[in-house]
Amino acid sequence: MKHTSFFRRGAGLVLALALVLSTLAGCSNAGNSSSSESSGSASSTVSQVQESSSDISSASEVSGTVSETSQVESAIEITLKVVHGDGSEKEFPISTSAANLREALEAEGLIEGEESSYGLFVKNVDGETADDSKEQWWCLTKGGEMWNYGVDDTEISDGDTFEFTLTEGY
C-alpha cells in the first residue's frame, strides 16, 4: 500500500515537472509553438510517465521472483550424527534454509526440549529422552569437538557436521 502511494506521488511529481519543462520548451521556441503542440508534448510526457510507472511495478515483481528463487537455491547441507545411549549411531543428512541449528533440527523433528533462559535445553534427540535420574544429557559436538553454544545460538553453514551424544554424569 505504501509503495503504491509512493509511486503515485512520484509519478505526479514527474508529470508536474514534465509540464513545466514542456511549457518552458514552448517559450524557448520564440513563441512559434501553438497551444496544441504544447498539449501534444504534455500528453506524450504523460504517456512516458505512465510507461515508467508500469516498468517500475514490473521490476518490483521480477525482483520479488528473483528473491524467492534465490531463497530456494540457498538451501544448505548439514549432517547430524546421533549416538544413542545403547551405543548405536544414526546419521541424518539435512537440507535446509534455516539460519540456526535449532530451526533445522526442529523442522526435521529430530529434537525436543524445554525452554530456558539460554534457549532450548535439548531433552530428546531422535526419539530418545535423557533421563535426569541417571544424570543423562545430550552433549553437542561439532566435528568431534565439544560445542559451547546451544542449538539456538549455533549458526549453520554448508557442509557442517554436528553430533548429539547421550552422555551420563554431570
C-alpha positions in Angstrom: 0.0 0.0 0.0 2.8 2.4 0.9 4.7 1.6 -2.3 1.7 2.3 -4.5 1.2 5.7 -2.8 4.9 6.4 -3.2 4.8 5.6 -6.9 1.7 7.7 -7.5 3.3 10.6 -5.7 6.5 10.2 -7.7 4.6 9.9 -10.9 2.6 13.1 -10.1 5.9 15.0 -9.4 7.4 13.7 -12.7 4.2 14.8 -14.5 4.3 18.2 -13.0 8.0 18.6 -13.8 7.3 17.4 -17.4 4.5 20.0 -17.8 6.8 22.8 -16.5 9.6 21.7 -18.8 7.3 21.5 -21.8 5.9 24.9 -21.1 9.5 26.3 -20.9 10.4 24.5 -24.1 7.4 26.2 -25.8 8.7 29.6 -24.6 12.2 28.9 -25.9 10.7 28.4 -29.4 10.3 32.2 -29.6 6.5 31.9 -29.5 6.4 29.7 -32.6 4.6 26.8 -30.8 0.9 26.7 -30.6 -1.1 25.5 -27.6 -2.0 22.3 -29.4 1.7 21.5 -29.8 2.3 22.1 -26.0 -0.7 20.0 -25.3 0.6 17.2 -27.5 4.0 17.4 -25.9 2.4 17.2 -22.4 0.2 14.2 -23.3 3.3 12.5 -24.8 5.1 13.1 -21.5 2.1 11.7 -19.5 2.3 8.5 -21.6 6.1 8.2 -20.9 5.4 8.7 -17.2 2.7 6.0 -17.2 5.1 3.6 -19.0 7.8 4.3 -16.5 5.4 3.6 -13.6 4.4 0.3 -15.1 8.1 -0.5 -15.7 8.8 0.1 -12.0 6.0 -2.1 -10.9 7.1 -4.9 -13.3 10.7 -4.5 -12.0 9.4 -4.9 -8.4 7.5 -8.1 -9.3 10.6 -9.5 -11.1 12.8 -8.6 -8.1 10.4 -10.5 -5.8 10.5 -13.5 -8.0 14.3 -13.5 -8.1 14.5 -13.2 -4.3 12.2 -16.2 -3.9 14.2 -18.2 -6.4 17.5 -17.3 -4.5 16.0 -18.5 -1.2 15.0 -21.8 -2.7 18.5 -22.2 -4.2 20.2 -21.2 -0.9 19.5 -24.5 0.9 22.5 -25.8 2.7 23.5 -29.3 3.5 24.4 -30.3 7.1 24.8 -33.7 8.8 23.6 -34.7 12.3 25.1 -37.8 13.8 23.2 -39.2 16.9 24.9 -41.5 19.3 22.2 -43.2 21.4 22.5 -44.5 25.0 22.9 -48.1 23.8 25.9 -47.0 21.6 24.0 -47.2 18.3 24.6 -44.4 15.8 22.4 -42.8 13.2 23.4 -40.2 10.7 20.9 -37.7 9.2 21.7 -35.7 6.1 19.7 -32.5 6.3 19.0 -30.0 3.5 17.7 -26.7 5.0 17.5 -22.9 4.6 17.3 -22.4 8.4 19.6 -19.9 10.0 20.5 -21.9 13.1 20.8 -25.5 14.2 17.6 -25.4 16.3 15.4 -24.4 13.3 17.0 -27.1 11.1 16.6 -29.9 13.6 13.1 -29.0 14.8 12.0 -28.8 11.2 13.2 -32.4 10.8 11.5 -33.5 14.1 14.9 -34.6 15.5 15.0 -32.6 18.8 12.6 -31.6 21.6 13.3 -29.9 24.8 12.5 -27.2 27.4 12.8 -23.5 27.0 15.4 -21.9 29.4 17.0 -18.5 29.7 19.7 -19.8 27.4 17.4 -21.1 24.7 16.2 -24.6 24.1 17.6 -27.2 26.6 17.6 -30.4 24.4 16.0 -33.3 26.3 15.0 -35.6 23.4 17.0 -36.4 20.2 15.8 -38.8 17.6 13.1 -40.2 19.9 15.4 -40.9 22.9 14.9 -38.8 26.1 17.7 -38.1 28.5 16.9 -39.5 32.0 17.5 -36.9 34.7 17.6 -39.6 37.4 20.6 -41.1 35.7 22.2 -37.7 35.2 21.9 -38.1 31.4 22.2 -35.2 29.0 22.7 -34.6 25.3 26.3 -33.5 24.5 26.5 -31.4 21.4 29.8 -31.5 19.4 30.8 -30.1 16.1 33.4 -32.1 14.1 34.2 -34.1 17.2 34.9 -31.1 19.4 32.7 -30.2 22.3 30.5 -27.3 21.3 30.0 -24.5 23.9 26.9 -23.0 22.3 23.2 -24.0 22.4 21.2 -25.0 19.4 19.6 -21.5 19.3 23.0 -19.8 19.0 24.6 -22.2 16.6 24.6 -20.7 13.1 24.9 -23.4 10.4 26.9 -23.4 7.2 27.0 -25.7 4.2 28.9 -28.9 5.0 28.7 -28.6 8.8 28.6 -31.9 10.8 27.2 -31.9 14.3 26.9 -34.8 16.8 24.5 -35.3 19.7 25.7 -38.0 22.1 23.7 -39.2 25.1 26.1 -38.7 28.0 25.8 -39.8 31.6 27.0 -37.8 34.6 27.1 -34.1 35.3 
